[in-house]
Amino acid sequence: MPRDPLPAPSDQPLAATPTGGEPAGAAVPRVLEETLVLRIALDEEQVGEVRTRFRYDAAAPYEVRLTFHAGRPDEADWVFSRDLLRDGLDSLSGQGDVKLWPTHCPCHGLTLHLALESPHGSALLEVPRPQVKDWLERSYRIVPDGQEDELLPDDEELAKLLAGG
């Protein structure tokens, strides 16, 4: 069996901000943000943690934005499709620069692995799958699956934008 690439357990809680449902009768927000602490494989023996902001904005209904090193000067944004994240919770998803897949190990439970590639390097990250799944389900309360097109500009609105008005 292959060795777990992220073996060292963390003493820190993984949720950096509270999660939970919205109060009854509350308006559904247009933006959903939550900061989670992801584990990163630094090399074969070392594991680090990276504060990562997960952000969904109804103004860009097809995408999710992950901001690594949240709150630091060296923040790095990665933007990819919400469908890619959804699919990665259940099976290998993505190709090229972003790949996601679920896994289970005795020391970390259900996790989601993210493999990122750029001209500046690569990273293997791990986050608890239930936390990502909960966040993603809340994004679908903002814009349900299949209703993303309704938020995009129609041809007339697009023509006005392109004309500068």
ChimeraX attribute file (.defattr): number of C-alpha atoms within 10 A of each C-alpha:
attribute: neighborCount
match mode: 1-to-1
recipient: residues
	/A:1	3
	/A:2	4
	/A:3	7
	/A:4	13
	/A:5	17
	/A:6	23
	/A:7	17
	/A:8	15
	/A:9	10
	/A:10	12
	/A:11	6
	/A:12	9
	/A:13	8
	/A:14	17
	/A:15	15
	/A:16	14
	/A:17	11
	/A:18	8
	/A:19	14
	/A:20	8
	/A:21	7
	/A:22	11
	/A:23	8
	/A:24	6
	/A:25	6
	/A:26	7
	/A:27	9
	/A:28	14
	/A:29	14
	/A:30	14
	/A:31	13
	/A:32	17
	/A:33	16
	/A:34	18
	/A:35	21
	/A:36	24
	/A:37	23
	/A:38	23
	/A:39	24
	/A:40	21
	/A:41	18
	/A:42	15
	/A:43	12
	/A:44	11
	/A:45	10
	/A:46	12
	/A:47	17
	/A:48	15
	/A:49	18
	/A:50	17
	/A:51	20
	/A:52	24
	/A:53	23
	/A:54	21
	/A:55	19
	/A:56	26
	/A:57	18
	/A:58	19
	/A:59	13
	/A:60	14
	/A:61	23
	/A:62	20
	/A:63	18
	/A:64	23
	/A:65	19
	/A:66	21
	/A:67	19
	/A:68	21
	/A:69	18
	/A:70	19
	/A:71	11
	/A:72	9
	/A:73	7
	/A:74	9
	/A:75	14
	/A:76	12
	/A:77	15
	/A:78	13
	/A:79	12
	/A:80	16
	/A:81	14
	/A:82	19
	/A:83	15
	/A:84	19
	/A:85	23
	/A:86	16
	/A:87	15
	/A:88	20
	/A:89	22
	/A:90	14
	/A:91	13
	/A:92	15
	/A:93	18
	/A:94	19
	/A:95	11
	/A:96	9
	/A:97	13
	/A:98	19
	/A:99	18
	/A:100	25
	/A:101	20
	/A:102	20
	/A:103	18
	/A:104	13
	/A:105	11
	/A:106	8
	/A:107	11
	/A:108	18
	/A:109	12
	/A:110	17
	/A:111	20
	/A:112	26
	/A:113	24
	/A:114	22
	/A:115	19
	/A:116	17
	/A:117	14
	/A:118	10
	/A:119	6
	/A:120	5
	/A:121	7
	/A:122	12
	/A:123	14
	/A:124	19
	/A:125	23
	/A:126	24
	/A:127	21
	/A:128	22
	/A:129	22
	/A:130	14
	/A:131	18
	/A:132	19
	/A:133	15
	/A:134	13
	/A:135	19
	/A:136	21
	/A:137	13
	/A:138	20
	/A:139	25
	/A:140	17
	/A:141	12
	/A:142	18
	/A:143	22
	/A:144	12
	/A:145	14
	/A:146	9
	/A:147	12
	/A:148	15
	/A:149	12
	/A:150	10
	/A:151	12
	/A:152	15
	/A:153	12
	/A:154	10
	/A:155	9
	/A:156	9
	/A:157	12
	/A:158	13
	/A:159	12
	/A:160	11
	/A:161	11
	/A:162	9
	/A:163	8
	/A:164	7
	/A:165	8
